[in-house]
Amino acid sequence: MTVSSFDYLIVGGGPSGLVLASRLTEDADVTVCVLEAGNDFTHSPEIQIPGLSWGNMGRTDIHWMFQTVPQAGSGSRSIFLPRYAYHLSNLQEELDVIKGQNIGRINNGHAWSPDKEFDAYEKLGNSGWNWEEILKYFKKSETFSVSPEQTRKFGQTVNPAFHGIDGPLHRTLPRWTPESRTTLFEALQVLGVPYNSDPSNGHNVGGFSGYHHIHAGDITRSGAAMAYLEPHKSRANLLVITGAEVTKVLLQRNTSGQSIAQGVEYRRDQKILQVNADKEVILCAGTIKTPQLLELSGIGNRHILEKYGIPVLLDLPGVGANYLPDDHYWTSYTAEIDSTIETKDVLFHDRSRVAQEMEAYKRGKSGMMTVGASSDFVFLPATYFTPPDLLKSLCNKSIEADSAGVERTLMIQKEWLMSDQVPQAELALVPFYMPATGKQAEAGKHYVSFLIALQHSFARGTVHIGSTDPYASPEIDPKLLMDGIDIDLMVEAIKYTRKVTDTGPFKKVIREEIHPGTNVQNDADLRHLVQETIQSVYHPIGTASMLPQEDGGVVDSYLKVYGVENLRIVDASVIPIHVSGHPQTAVYALAEKAADIIKKGVL
C-alpha cells in the first residue's frame, strides 16, 4: 500500500501490537498500519530454536540497551534494562528482552497468574477487568497441547476450563527437563510445598514445570510474529513497516479545545515521515517508550514538559509515574552439583556436545535445544518463607505514595503479603552456572542455579524524558530497594533457597555453594549482597496506568488516554499492579480484550 492514511496506526510490533493488527484486520474494510522500530528476525534460528535464546542477551541489533539512572538502594549501580525493538514476540523465552525493535517478540509465559491479582484491577476502579473476564482472553489466545506421555511425566492434570484449544499461540510442556528437577520437587515435598498440577487455573502457588510458548509439533517458539502476523501478513488491509522509529504523536485541537490524535511522525532511512490515522493511534511501544512518546507529544506532567520547553497540550501527571521496576527483580543462588547429574554446563565447554544437541534437535526435536534456560519453577507466598513476626512488621511499615492510585495498590500488596494464595517469590531452576561476581564456572564441573525473583515489589519509580531528543534514552528510575520492605523479602527468599538445597535429596548432591558463598551468612551480609547483585527480570509495568484519572491514571478501562480523542494505549504500561509470574500471557490477553473493545466501537 502506498497510502499515507489508515484507520488505525499501531506503534510497536510486539505482542500487543501484532495481536491488535491481526484482530482488527479480520474486517476487510478496516485498514491498519504497524510501525516498528526494529527489524524482522522472525525466522532466524537463534530466535526460533528455544535452546539458543540465552545467546540473544545483549544483542544490540535487537535490543534497546537501556540503563537505569544510578540506584542509591543498590550501591549506586545502574541496572541493565534491555527491551526488544522489533518485537519478535516479547522475549527470549525466560526474559522478555529484545529491543522493542524485533517483530513479535518471543516472550516467556509459563503460567497464568492468580485470580486475586487480576481481580485487583477491578478493585482499583477498572470495571470489566477481573479474573473471569481475562480468562476468556487467555483461552482465546491459546492452543494448549500436551501428549499422554507428558501428562504422565509431569503429573499435570489439565482442566479444559482453563485452557484454549484453537488460539493462535501454541503452548506446551518442555521436551527436555534437567535431572535436578526431580531433586527439587522431592525437596519441596519434604518442606510442605505442593506440586501444582495446573498453574494456569488461577492458583499458581507451588512447584511445577512451566507451560512454554513453543509449538508442540515443530518445537519452535510460538510468539506474536509467528502466531498473529505470519498467517495474515498478506492481507491487503494490513501494512507492517519495520525500521520505523516513531518520534511523536501528532495532535490537534478541535473547536472546543479538545486534543485529537491525528497521526504520528516517524523516522525511517534517515527521513522524517508522517502517517495519519482516520480512527485511532494506538500506542503499543511498551512501558519505557510509551511514556517517552507521550511526553514528547505534549502529554504528561506539566512540570516535566515545561522543564524541556515542550508545549503542554495535556497536563496528565500520571504519565511516567507508578513505574513498577519489573516488580520482578532478582539475585541468584549457584552451587556445584554432583557430576553424575547432567546439566547444560556442557554446552558452554564442549563444542562437540553443542553439535550433538543441535543434531538431536534437527532430527528428532529432542534434547537440550528444545527448551530455554529454565523449565521448572517454584512460586511461594511470603507466608512460606518469611517469619510471621517479620511479615507483621513489614505490613506495618509506611511507604510514601504520590497518588491515591499508588496508595491503593500498596494497600492491596500489603494484604497479599499475608495471603497464602499470592506468591511473593519465584525460584526458577536454572540447570547451569549463573554468573556470579568475581567467580567463574570451571570446565568439567556441573552446577545448579536458582534465579530468585521478587514478585510484588513495593518500589515505585518513574520513567521520564531527559531531553527533547526522541532518540535518546529516557531517564529510568525504579528506586530499587528504597521502600524498606523489598530487601527484607529478598533476604528471606535467599535463606529459603538455601533451605531447599539443604533438604533431603538436594542436600545429597550439593558439593559447594558458589553464590552467595559460605562466607555470606548473616542478614547484614545478605542485605549487602542483594544491594550489590540485584538485577532486572525485564517485566516493567505501570507508566501509563489504567486507573481513575483522579488516582493518577493515564487511561480509562477502555484503554483510552484521558483528555485526548482517538488515542489508546495497549501494552504493559497500562497494567496498574503486577502479576506474579511472567507477564507475557497477561499482555496477550490484554491485547485480545482491547481488540474486542475497539471492534465494539468504544471510541
C-alpha positions, -999 to 999 in steps of 0.1 A, spaced: 0 0 0 12 35 -8 -14 54 11 -5 78 39 -37 74 59 -51 43 77 -80 36 100 -56 25 128 -20 33 134 -3 9 158 30 20 173 50 -11 181 51 -46 166 52 -66 198 28 -90 215 1 -64 219 6 -46 186 5 -77 164 -25 -91 183 -44 -59 175 -32 -58 139 -44 -94 134 -77 -90 150 -87 -56 136 -79 -66 100 -103 -95 103 -127 -69 90 -116 -64 53 -129 -29 54 -106 -18 82 -70 -7 73 -41 -10 98 -5 2 97 20 -11 122 51 10 127 80 -10 143 114 5 151 134 -28 147 138 -54 120 122 -87 113 141 -116 129 111 -139 129 127 -168 110 162 -165 125 173 -198 140 186 -181 171 151 -168 177 131 -199 166 152 -226 184 143 -224 221 177 -235 233 195 -207 216 176 -180 233 202 -173 260 226 -161 234 203 -133 224 210 -114 256 228 -81 250 225 -82 212 225 -45 202 207 -53 169 176 -64 187 176 -45 219 171 -11 232 201 -11 255 185 9 283 202 16 317 185 30 348 199 60 365 223 51 394 203 35 422 210 46 457 195 15 471 218 -8 452 252 6 456 247 35 431 247 10 403 229 15 370 207 -15 362 207 -30 327 171 -29 313 171 -40 276 139 -40 257 130 -58 224 129 -35 195 113 -53 166 91 -74 189 97 -109 179 71 -117 205 83 -101 238 114 -121 250 138 -148 247 120 -174 265 127 -165 301 135 -129 300 113 -105 280 140 -86 263 147 -78 226 149 -42 217 113 -33 214 128 -35 179 122 -70 169 89 -81 155 66 -101 176 90 -108 205 94 -143 217 83 -140 253 82 -164 281 50 -175 295 47 -205 318 15 -199 338 -13 -176 342 -13 -155 374 -36 -159 404 -72 -148 401 -68 -124 431 -42 -104 411 -65 -98 382 -95 -91 404 -74 -63 419 -76 -45 385 -113 -41 390 -109 -32 427 -87 -3 416 -116 12 395 -114 -7 362 -149 -22 355 -147 -54 335 -111 -62 343 -112 -93 366 -101 -129 365 -132 -143 350 -131 -117 321 -94 -120 315 -96 -158 315 -118 -156 283 -89 -139 265 -62 -162 279 -82 -191 263 -89 -172 231 -52 -166 226 -41 -202 232 -38 -236 217 -27 -258 245 -12 -292 236 1 -320 259 7 -356 250 -3 -385 272 34 -391 278 39 -356 290 8 -359 312 23 -390 329 58 -375 331 48 -342 347 18 -352 367 -1 -324 351 -39 -325 354 -50 -301 328 -85 -287 332 -100 -277 299 -120 -249 317 -87 -230 319 -71 -237 285 -78 -228 249 -78 -253 221 -78 -232 189 -60 -199 196 -31 -185 176 -4 -191 203 8 -226 210 18 -237 245 31 -270 257 53 -286 283 90 -290 278 105 -319 258 137 -319 278 140 -314 316 171 -313 338 177 -343 361 178 -318 390 141 -311 387 132 -344 404 156 -335 432 139 -301 435 104 -313 437 113 -340 462 129 -314 485 98 -292 482 76 -321 492 96 -325 523 92 -288 531 55 -290 525 54 -270 493 27 -285 470 33 -297 434 9 -276 413 -7 -298 386 -21 -269 366 -7 -235 374 -29 -218 349 -61 -224 369 -60 -191 388 -37 -205 416 0 -207 408 14 -214 442 38 -244 444 63 -261 421 57 -270 385 72 -274 351 62 -244 330 40 -241 300 61 -225 273 51 -207 241 65 -234 219 48 -252 191 42 -288 202 48 -301 167 79 -285 153 93 -273 187 99 -237 176 89 -206 195 53 -195 192 51 -158 196 32 -128 182 51 -127 149 46 -164 140 12 -168 156 -6 -135 148 13 -119 119 27 -146 96 -7 -162 88 -22 -128 79 7 -107 66 -6 -109 30 -39 -92 39 -44 -62 16 -56 -41 45 -25 -46 67 9 -29 63 38 -35 87 67 -10 83 99 -21 100 128 2 108 103 29 116 110 47 148 81 68 159 91 101 174 58 117 184 21 116 182 6 143 161 -21 162 180 -45 190 171 -72 207 190 -108 208 179 -131 238 181 -139 230 217 -103 228 227 -101 190 229 -69 174 218 -72 148 190 -46 123 178 -44 126 141 -13 105 133 24 101 141 58 112 130 85 86 124 120 83 111 129 57 85 160 55 63 171 89 78 139 105 66 112 121 88 78 110 76 42 113 87 12 90 85 -23 97 95 -50 78 115 -86 82 104 -99 65 136 -72 59 162 -35 60 171 -28 30 194 5 30 214 19 -4 219 55 7 225 59 -7 260 65 5 295 96 25 287 89 40 252 52 48 256 56 75 283 85 89 264 63 93 233 35 108 253 58 134 269 75 143 236 40 148 222 30 173 249 11 149 272 23 144 307 33 162 339 33 199 332 65 204 353 84 178 332 72 192 299 79 228 308 114 218 320 122 209 284 103 236 267 76 212 253 42 229 248 17 214 273 -12 200 253 -25 180 283 -14 181 319 -16 144 328 7 138 359 3 100 358 24 97 326 57 81 335 47 77 372 38 45 391 67 27 373 69 -7 388 105 -17 383 99 -51 367 84 -58 401 103 -90 394 139 -82 402 163 -109 411 195 -122 425 209 -157 422 220 -188 440 245 -212 424 261 -244 437 283 -271 423 264 -303 420 273 -339 417 290 -345 383 267 -375 377 238 -351 373 237 -338 337 234 -300 333 236 -275 304 271 -266 316 284 -290 289 271 -266 262 295 -239 274 326 -260 274 322 -287 248 316 -278 212 311 -313 201 282 -316 226 267 -284 212 268 -300 177 253 -332 191 224 -314 208 218 -294 176 216 -326 156 192 -341 182 170 -311 178 171 -311 140 165 -348 136 141 -357 165 131 -324 181 147 -337 213 174 -327 238 186 -295 254 178 -272 225 141 -278 228 139 -256 259 153 -222 270 172 -216 302 146 -227 327 117 -250 326 109 -256 363 96 -231 387 85 -225 423 61 -198 434 60 -190 471 37 -168 492 56 -148 518 40 -169 545 61 -199 532 95 -182 536 91 -152 559 88 -154 597 54 -142 610 68 -115 632 88 -101 603 58 -102 580 37 -83 605 64 -57 608 67 -53 571 29 -48 568 31 -20 594 58 -1 575 46 32 560 55 39 524 52 73 508 27 74 479 25 103 455 -10 95 443 -42 78 455 -38 51 430 -3 42 442 -16 42 478 -44 18 470 -21 -6 451 3 -6 481 -25 -14 505 -36 -43 483 0 -56 482 2 -55 519 -29 -77 521 -12 -101 497 19 -103 520 -3 -122 545 -20 -143 519 -11 -180 513 -25 -177 478 -5 -149 463 32 -156 455 58 -131 466 89 -150 454 98 -171 423 126 -197 423 134 -206 388 156 -237 384 185 -230 360 205 -261 352 238 -244 346 262 -219 362 247 -185 365 274 -158 365 284 -146 399 305 -115 407 342 -124 408 337 -161 402 337 -183 372 325 -218 363 351 -245 360 352 -267 329 341 -302 336 321 -293 367 283 -293 369 262 -266 386 226 -259 396 214 -223 400 182 -206 411 170 -172 398 154 -158 429 129 -131 419 106 -109 440 71 -108 426 54 -78 442 79 -50 448 68 -21 469 91 3 450 75 29 427 97 46 403 94 69 372 102 70 335 105 105 321 123 122 292 157 135 299 158 157 268 137 166 237 158 141 217 134 113 207 163 90 200 178 94 235 171 70 262 145 83 288 156 86 324 145 54 341 145 55 379 130 24 395 140 34 430 151 -1 438 152 -12 474 142 22 487 109 11 503 123 -8 533 103 -40 525 117 -55 493 152 -61 506 139 -80 537 118 -102 514 148 -109 491 170 -118 521 144 -143 533 139 -157 498 177 -164 496 176 -181 530 147 -202 519 166 -213 487 194 -224 509 169 -244 529 156 -261 498 191 -271 487 199 -283 522 169 -306 524 167 -343 518 176 -354 483 191 -320 473 215 -320 502 230 -353 490 240 -339 456 252 -303 465 290 -302 466 297 -265 472 278 -233 474 293 -208 449 270 -179 453 262 -162 477 290 -184 491 296 -199 526 312 -167 538 279 -148 533 257 -160 562 242 -133 585 213 -110 574 236 -79 572 259 -97 547 229 -110 527 214 -75 526 247 -62 512 247 -90 487 212 -81 475 222 -45 471 253 -53 451 238 -80 428 201 -71 423 191 -72 386 161 -68 364 139 -96 351 127 -72 324 90 -71 334 83 -34 339 48 -20 340 26 9 351 39 40 335 5 48 318 -16 31 344 -53 21 339 -67 39 369 -92 66 375 -77 99 365 -81 114 400 -60 84 412 -31 92 389 -44 71 359 -34 77 323 -60 55 306 -96 45 315 -110 10 315 -113 12 277 -76 20 275 -83 55 261 -60 82 272 -78 107 294 -84 141 277 -74 130 242 -96 117 215 -86 89 192 -56 78 213 -54 45 231 -26 26 249 -24 -12 247 8 -25 263 22 -34 297 24 3 307 -13 3 315 -11 -26 340 -17 -9 374 -5 -36 397 18 -65 390 11 -102 385 32 -129 399 48 -150 372 60 -138 338 35 -113 324 37 -122 287 4 -141 287 -13 -112 305 -2 -88 277 -16 -112 251 -49 -113 270 -49 -75 274 -45 -71 237 -72 -96 228 -96 -78 251 -86 -44 237 -93 -57 202 -128 -66 212 -133 -32 229 -123 -14 197 -144 -36 174 -174 -28 195 -169 8 187 -158 22 220 -142 53 207 
